[in-house]
Amino acid sequence: MTSNPEKDALRKHLLEKRDAMSFEIMGIHAQKILSELKKMKSFSEAKSVGCYYSIGSEVQTNNIIKSLLDAKKIVSLPKVTDDTMVFRKIDDITKLEKGNYDISEPKENCPIEENHDVVLVPCIGLDNNGNRIGYGYGFYDRYLTKNDSIKIALTYSKQIIKSIPTSEHDVKMDWIVTETDIIKTS
C-alpha cells in the first residue's frame, strides 16, 4: 500500500463522519438499503452474490446476508490470508470465525467462490462516478480487477462527496446504493 496524503486525510474525515452515526440510525438505514437493493434487477436475479461481513459503522449486512441465504442464493464472504482476498461460500452466518483485522470470515474449509454475478463492496466514501475510497489496503481493488461481476457499493448518502482522488489501480463501482438512492455510475 502506497501512501497518498490526500486520500489518507479524506479517509480519516469520512470515517469520523460515518462513525458519528448512532447504531439505531445505522440499523434503519440498513433496512432501507436492503429495500433499495431488492429493486435492482441485477441484484434480485443474481444467483451468486459476494457480500461482506460489516464491522463498525459500515452499512450493516447481516439482514442482506440472511435475505440472500433465505432466497437460496450462493452467498460468499471474503477471507484474507496474507495480502490476498478470496471469497468463500457460506450457508450459515453463525458459522464464521474471527480472521484478520478482527473481521468475521468463512472458515478455511468453506469452498472458494470465484463466479459472482454481483459483489457488494464496502466503502468509506464515494463520488457519483463510482470512485471509491476504502480502508487503503487494496484488497477489493486487487480482487475486482480479476473479476467481471457487477460491483455495487453500499454506503450512506452522506458519504457521497463531489470527488474522490484516484490511483491507477482503483476499480470503479458500477452502482451505488444508499438508504435513499440507487445510482448508476457514469
C-alpha positions as a Markdown table, in Angstrom:
| # | Residue | x | y | z |
|---|---|---|---|---|
| 1 | Met | 0.0 | 0.0 | 0.0 |
| 2 | Thr | 1.4 | 3.3 | -1.1 |
| 3 | Ser | 0.5 | 6.3 | 1.0 |
| 4 | Asn | -1.5 | 9.1 | -0.5 |
| 5 | Pro | -1.8 | 12.0 | 1.9 |
| 6 | Glu | -4.9 | 13.5 | 0.2 |
| 7 | Lys | -6.7 | 10.1 | 0.3 |
| 8 | Asp | -5.5 | 9.5 | 3.9 |
| 9 | Ala | -6.9 | 12.8 | 5.1 |
| 10 | Leu | -10.2 | 12.3 | 3.2 |
| 11 | Arg | -10.5 | 8.7 | 4.6 |
| 12 | Lys | -10.0 | 10.0 | 8.2 |
| 13 | His | -12.6 | 12.8 | 7.7 |
| 14 | Leu | -15.2 | 10.4 | 6.1 |
| 15 | Leu | -14.6 | 7.7 | 8.8 |
| 16 | Glu | -15.2 | 10.3 | 11.6 |
| 17 | Lys | -18.4 | 11.4 | 9.9 |
| 18 | Arg | -19.6 | 7.9 | 9.5 |
| 19 | Asp | -18.6 | 6.8 | 13.0 |
| 20 | Ala | -20.7 | 9.7 | 14.4 |
| 21 | Met | -23.9 | 7.9 | 13.4 |
| 22 | Ser | -26.0 | 6.1 | 16.1 |
| 23 | Phe | -26.3 | 2.4 | 15.9 |
| 24 | Glu | -30.1 | 2.8 | 15.7 |
| 25 | Ile | -29.8 | 5.1 | 12.6 |
| 26 | Met | -27.4 | 2.6 | 11.0 |
| 27 | Gly | -30.0 | -0.2 | 11.5 |
| 28 | Ile | -32.8 | 1.9 | 10.0 |
| 29 | His | -30.5 | 2.7 | 7.0 |
| 30 | Ala | -29.5 | -0.9 | 6.6 |
| 31 | Gln | -33.2 | -1.9 | 6.2 |
| 32 | Lys | -33.7 | 0.9 | 3.6 |
| 33 | Ile | -30.6 | -0.2 | 1.7 |
| 34 | Leu | -31.8 | -3.8 | 1.6 |
| 35 | Ser | -35.1 | -2.5 | 0.2 |
| 36 | Glu | -33.3 | -0.4 | -2.5 |
| 37 | Leu | -31.1 | -3.4 | -3.4 |
| 38 | Lys | -34.2 | -5.6 | -3.9 |
| 39 | Lys | -35.5 | -3.1 | -6.5 |
| 40 | Met | -32.4 | -3.8 | -8.7 |
| 41 | Lys | -32.8 | -6.4 | -11.4 |
| 42 | Ser | -29.1 | -7.3 | -11.3 |
| 43 | Phe | -29.3 | -8.0 | -7.5 |
| 44 | Ser | -32.6 | -9.7 | -7.4 |
| 45 | Glu | -31.8 | -12.0 | -10.3 |
| 46 | Ala | -28.2 | -12.8 | -9.2 |
| 47 | Lys | -27.6 | -16.4 | -8.4 |
| 48 | Ser | -24.2 | -15.8 | -6.7 |
| 49 | Val | -23.5 | -12.7 | -4.5 |
| 50 | Gly | -20.2 | -11.8 | -2.9 |
| 51 | Cys | -21.0 | -9.8 | 0.2 |
| 52 | Tyr | -19.0 | -8.6 | 3.2 |
| 53 | Tyr | -19.5 | -9.0 | 6.9 |
| 54 | Ser | -19.9 | -5.5 | 8.2 |
| 55 | Ile | -17.8 | -4.0 | 11.0 |
| 56 | Gly | -18.0 | -0.8 | 13.0 |
| 57 | Ser | -20.1 | 1.9 | 11.2 |
| 58 | Glu | -20.1 | 0.2 | 7.8 |
| 59 | Val | -23.5 | -0.4 | 6.2 |
| 60 | Gln | -24.8 | -3.4 | 8.2 |
| 61 | Thr | -25.0 | -6.5 | 6.1 |
| 62 | Asn | -26.5 | -9.2 | 8.4 |
| 63 | Asn | -30.0 | -8.6 | 7.0 |
| 64 | Ile | -28.7 | -8.7 | 3.4 |
| 65 | Ile | -26.8 | -11.9 | 4.0 |
| 66 | Lys | -29.9 | -13.5 | 5.7 |
| 67 | Ser | -32.2 | -12.4 | 2.9 |
| 68 | Leu | -29.8 | -13.9 | 0.3 |
| 69 | Leu | -29.5 | -17.2 | 2.2 |
| 70 | Asp | -33.3 | -17.4 | 2.7 |
| 71 | Ala | -33.7 | -16.9 | -1.1 |
| 72 | Lys | -31.3 | -19.9 | -1.7 |
| 73 | Lys | -28.7 | -17.7 | -3.4 |
| 74 | Ile | -25.0 | -18.7 | -3.4 |
| 75 | Val | -23.5 | -16.3 | -0.8 |
| 76 | Ser | -19.8 | -15.9 | -0.2 |
| 77 | Leu | -17.8 | -13.6 | 2.1 |
| 78 | Pro | -14.2 | -12.5 | 1.9 |
| 79 | Lys | -11.4 | -14.3 | 3.7 |
| 80 | Val | -8.0 | -12.6 | 3.8 |
| 81 | Thr | -4.7 | -14.5 | 4.0 |
| 82 | Asp | -1.5 | -12.5 | 3.9 |
| 83 | Asp | -2.3 | -9.9 | 1.2 |
| 84 | Thr | -4.8 | -12.0 | -0.8 |
| 85 | Met | -8.5 | -11.9 | -0.5 |
| 86 | Val | -10.7 | -14.8 | -1.7 |
| 87 | Phe | -14.5 | -15.3 | -1.3 |
| 88 | Arg | -15.7 | -18.5 | 0.3 |
| 89 | Lys | -19.2 | -19.8 | 0.2 |
| 90 | Ile | -21.3 | -19.8 | 3.4 |
| 91 | Asp | -24.6 | -21.4 | 4.2 |
| 92 | Asp | -25.0 | -20.1 | 7.8 |
| 93 | Ile | -23.9 | -16.7 | 9.2 |
| 94 | Thr | -23.4 | -18.1 | 12.6 |
| 95 | Lys | -20.6 | -20.4 | 11.5 |
| 96 | Leu | -17.9 | -17.8 | 10.9 |
| 97 | Glu | -14.6 | -17.2 | 12.7 |
| 98 | Lys | -12.6 | -14.2 | 13.5 |
| 99 | Gly | -10.0 | -13.5 | 10.9 |
| 100 | Asn | -7.5 | -10.8 | 10.0 |
| 101 | Tyr | -8.4 | -7.3 | 11.2 |
| 102 | Asp | -10.8 | -9.0 | 13.7 |
| 103 | Ile | -13.5 | -9.4 | 10.9 |
| 104 | Ser | -15.7 | -12.5 | 10.9 |
| 105 | Glu | -14.8 | -14.7 | 7.9 |
| 106 | Pro | -15.8 | -18.0 | 6.5 |
| 107 | Lys | -13.7 | -21.0 | 7.8 |
| 108 | Glu | -10.9 | -22.3 | 5.7 |
| 109 | Asn | -12.9 | -25.4 | 4.7 |
| 110 | Cys | -15.6 | -23.4 | 3.0 |
| 111 | Pro | -15.4 | -23.7 | -0.8 |
| 112 | Ile | -13.9 | -20.8 | -2.8 |
| 113 | Glu | -16.4 | -19.0 | -5.0 |
| 114 | Glu | -15.0 | -17.1 | -8.0 |
| 115 | Asn | -18.0 | -16.6 | -10.2 |
| 116 | His | -20.2 | -13.9 | -8.7 |
| 117 | Asp | -23.0 | -12.2 | -10.6 |
| 118 | Val | -22.8 | -9.3 | -8.1 |
| 119 | Val | -20.2 | -8.2 | -5.5 |
| 120 | Leu | -21.4 | -5.9 | -2.7 |
| 121 | Val | -18.5 | -3.7 | -1.8 |
| 122 | Pro | -17.9 | -1.8 | 1.5 |
| 123 | Cys | -16.6 | 1.8 | 1.3 |
| 124 | Ile | -15.8 | 4.8 | 3.4 |
| 125 | Gly | -16.8 | 7.3 | 0.7 |
| 126 | Leu | -17.7 | 7.5 | -3.0 |
| 127 | Asp | -18.3 | 10.1 | -5.7 |
| 128 | Asn | -21.1 | 9.8 | -8.3 |
| 129 | Asn | -18.7 | 8.5 | -10.9 |
| 130 | Gly | -18.2 | 5.3 | -8.9 |
| 131 | Asn | -14.8 | 6.2 | -7.5 |
| 132 | Arg | -14.5 | 4.6 | -4.0 |
| 133 | Ile | -12.3 | 5.2 | -1.0 |
| 134 | Gly | -11.8 | 2.1 | 1.2 |
| 135 | Tyr | -9.5 | 1.4 | 4.1 |
| 136 | Gly | -6.4 | 1.7 | 1.9 |
| 137 | Tyr | -5.3 | -1.9 | 1.8 |
| 138 | Gly | -6.3 | -2.6 | -1.8 |
| 139 | Phe | -7.9 | -6.0 | -1.2 |
| 140 | Tyr | -11.1 | -5.2 | -3.2 |
| 141 | Asp | -9.3 | -3.4 | -6.0 |
| 142 | Arg | -7.0 | -6.4 | -6.5 |
| 143 | Tyr | -9.9 | -8.8 | -6.3 |
| 144 | Leu | -12.2 | -6.9 | -8.6 |
| 145 | Thr | -9.6 | -6.4 | -11.4 |
| 146 | Lys | -9.7 | -10.2 | -11.9 |
| 147 | Asn | -13.5 | -10.4 | -11.9 |
| 148 | Asp | -16.3 | -9.4 | -14.2 |
| 149 | Ser | -19.0 | -9.1 | -11.5 |
| 150 | Ile | -21.4 | -6.2 | -11.2 |
| 151 | Lys | -19.9 | -4.0 | -8.5 |
| 152 | Ile | -22.3 | -2.4 | -6.1 |
| 153 | Ala | -21.0 | -0.1 | -3.3 |
| 154 | Leu | -23.1 | 0.1 | -0.2 |
| 155 | Thr | -22.9 | 3.4 | 1.6 |
| 156 | Tyr | -24.9 | 6.1 | 3.4 |
| 157 | Ser | -26.0 | 9.1 | 1.3 |
| 158 | Lys | -23.9 | 11.5 | 3.5 |
| 159 | Gln | -20.7 | 9.5 | 2.5 |
| 160 | Ile | -21.1 | 10.5 | -1.2 |
| 161 | Ile | -18.9 | 13.5 | -2.0 |
| 162 | Lys | -18.1 | 15.6 | -5.1 |
| 163 | Ser | -14.8 | 14.0 | -5.9 |
| 164 | Ile | -12.6 | 11.1 | -4.8 |
| 165 | Pro | -8.9 | 11.2 | -5.7 |
| 166 | Thr | -8.0 | 8.1 | -7.7 |
| 167 | Ser | -4.9 | 6.0 | -8.4 |
| 168 | Glu | -4.4 | 3.8 | -11.5 |
| 169 | His | -5.1 | 0.6 | -9.6 |
| 170 | Asp | -8.5 | 1.8 | -8.2 |
| 171 | Val | -11.6 | 0.0 | -9.5 |
| 172 | Lys | -14.8 | 2.0 | -10.1 |
| 173 | Met | -18.1 | 0.8 | -8.9 |
| 174 | Asp | -21.0 | 0.1 | -11.3 |
| 175 | Trp | -23.7 | 1.1 | -8.9 |
| 176 | Ile | -24.0 | 2.9 | -5.5 |
| 177 | Val | -26.9 | 2.0 | -3.2 |
| 178 | Thr | -27.7 | 4.2 | -0.2 |
| 179 | Glu | -30.7 | 4.5 | 2.1 |
| 180 | Thr | -32.3 | 6.9 | -0.3 |
| 181 | Asp | -31.0 | 6.2 | -3.8 |
| 182 | Ile | -29.8 | 3.8 | -6.4 |
| 183 | Ile | -27.1 | 5.5 | -8.5 |
| 184 | Lys | -25.8 | 4.1 | -11.8 |
| 185 | Thr | -22.3 | 5.5 | -12.1 |
| 186 | Ser | -21.0 | 7.1 | -15.3 |
